[in-house]
Amino acid sequence: MTVGMINANPVVHERPERAAHPHAAALDALDVFDTVRDIKDPEHPYSLEQLSVLSQESVSVDEKLGRIQITFTPTVQHCSMATVIGLCLRLKLMQNFPPHFKIDIKVAPGSLANEESVNKQLNDKERVAAALENPNLRQLVDECLCSDHPSSY
């Protein structure tokens, strides 16, 4: 957790049970959501799902086009951890899905003051690679990715 939190008292939602999902041959939004739902928030001991930063409805998959898109909603408009959250999502997807998928990570429209800048950073391969080479940032991302419910496709 980070000292001097922007949102010291987030709303925490009940964690729903995982829906039974017969594993089909095609990748779908539920597969992707199950992979990222347990990522921890960088500031709080809760998952992105529990804080409603992420939901199944915010994930879309187009297997024909080889595209995964996630739109997340930070808990506050001036969230300083939005880029870290996006890096966590991108890295988790890169680790769990074939490299032919194009991954788009975006902040929900109107949910963040510097939304355009964050979206640009999160979808620029060079910026992502440089960010993940920073040892302090990589450690924070790795801590967020540690979960009790590992899943992969």
C-alpha positions in Angstrom: 0.0 0.0 0.0 1.1 3.5 -0.7 1.4 6.2 2.0 -0.6 9.4 1.3 -3.5 7.7 -0.6 -5.6 9.8 -2.9 -8.7 7.7 -2.0 -8.2 6.6 1.6 -11.8 5.2 1.9 -12.8 3.4 -1.3 -16.1 1.8 -1.7 -15.6 -2.0 -1.5 -18.1 -4.2 -3.2 -19.0 -7.8 -2.3 -17.0 -10.2 -4.3 -19.4 -12.3 -6.4 -18.8 -16.0 -6.8 -17.2 -17.1 -10.1 -19.8 -18.1 -12.6 -19.5 -21.7 -13.9 -18.0 -21.3 -17.3 -17.7 -24.3 -19.6 -14.3 -23.9 -21.2 -14.9 -23.4 -24.9 -12.3 -23.5 -27.6 -12.8 -19.8 -28.3 -11.5 -17.1 -26.0 -14.2 -14.9 -24.6 -14.6 -11.9 -22.3 -15.2 -14.1 -19.2 -11.9 -15.9 -19.8 -10.1 -12.6 -19.9 -12.0 -11.2 -16.9 -11.2 -14.3 -14.8 -7.6 -13.7 -15.6 -7.5 -10.1 -14.4 -10.2 -9.8 -11.8 -7.9 -10.6 -8.9 -5.2 -8.0 -9.6 -4.7 -6.0 -6.4 -5.2 -2.3 -6.3 -1.8 -0.5 -5.8 -3.2 1.5 -2.9 -5.6 -0.9 -1.2 -5.7 -4.6 -0.2 -8.6 -5.2 -2.5 -8.9 -6.5 -6.0 -9.8 -4.3 -9.0 -13.1 -6.1 -9.1 -13.9 -5.5 -5.5 -13.3 -1.7 -6.0 -15.4 -1.8 -9.2 -12.4 -0.6 -11.2 -13.0 -3.5 -13.4 -16.0 -5.6 -14.3 -16.9 -8.4 -16.8 -18.8 -5.8 -18.8 -15.6 -3.7 -19.2 -13.8 -6.5 -21.1 -14.3 -7.3 -24.8 -12.7 -9.9 -27.0 -12.8 -10.3 -30.8 -11.0 -13.5 -31.5 -11.4 -13.2 -35.2 -9.5 -9.9 -35.2 -7.2 -11.1 -32.4 -8.1 -8.2 -30.1 -8.7 -7.9 -26.3 -9.9 -4.6 -25.0 -10.3 -3.6 -21.3 -11.7 -0.3 -20.1 -11.2 0.4 -16.4 -12.6 3.0 -14.1 -10.3 4.5 -11.4 -11.9 5.1 -8.1 -11.3 8.9 -8.2 -10.8 11.4 -11.0 -7.3 12.3 -9.9 -6.1 8.7 -9.4 -2.3 8.8 -9.4 -2.2 5.0 -9.8 -4.1 4.7 -13.1 -1.0 4.1 -15.1 0.1 1.4 -12.7 -3.3 -0.3 -12.9 -3.1 -0.2 -16.7 0.4 -1.7 -16.6 -0.8 -4.5 -14.4 -3.6 -5.3 -16.7 -1.4 -5.3 -19.8 1.3 -7.4 -18.2 -1.1 -10.0 -16.9 -2.7 -10.3 -20.3 0.7 -10.5 -22.0 1.7 -13.3 -19.6 -1.5 -15.3 -20.1 -2.6 -15.0 -23.7 -1.0 -15.7 -27.0 1.1 -12.8 -28.5 -1.0 -12.5 -31.6 -3.7 -10.7 -29.6 -3.6 -7.0 -29.8 -4.3 -5.6 -26.3 -6.0 -2.3 -25.8 -6.2 -0.9 -22.3 -8.2 2.3 -21.8 -9.5 4.4 -19.0 -13.3 4.8 -19.1 -14.3 8.1 -20.8 -14.7 10.9 -18.3 -13.4 8.9 -15.3 -9.9 10.4 -15.1 -8.7 14.0 -15.4 -5.7 13.0 -17.5 -7.4 10.2 -19.4 -6.0 11.0 -22.8 -2.4 11.0 -21.6 -2.8 7.7 -19.6 -4.5 6.0 -22.6 -1.6 7.0 -24.8 1.0 5.8 -22.3 -0.7 2.4 -21.8 -1.0 1.6 -25.5 2.5 2.7 -26.5 4.8 -0.4 -26.6 8.0 1.6 -26.1 6.6 3.4 -23.1 5.2 0.2 -21.5 8.6 -1.6 -22.1 10.5 1.4 -20.5 8.1 1.5 -17.5 8.5 -2.2 -16.9 12.3 -1.8 -16.9 12.1 0.5 -13.9 12.8 -1.8 -11.0 10.7 0.1 -8.5 7.7 0.3 -10.8 8.1 -3.3 -11.8 8.2 -4.4 -8.2 4.9 -2.5 -7.6 3.3 -4.1 -10.6 4.5 -7.6 -9.6 3.0 -7.1 -6.1 -0.3 -6.2 -7.6 -0.2 -9.3 -9.8 0.3 -11.7 -6.9 -3.1 -13.2 -6.1 -4.7 -16.2 -4.4 -6.5 -17.2 -7.6 -4.0 -17.7 -10.4 -5.6 -18.4 -13.8 -4.3 -18.7 -17.3 -5.8 -19.6 -20.6 
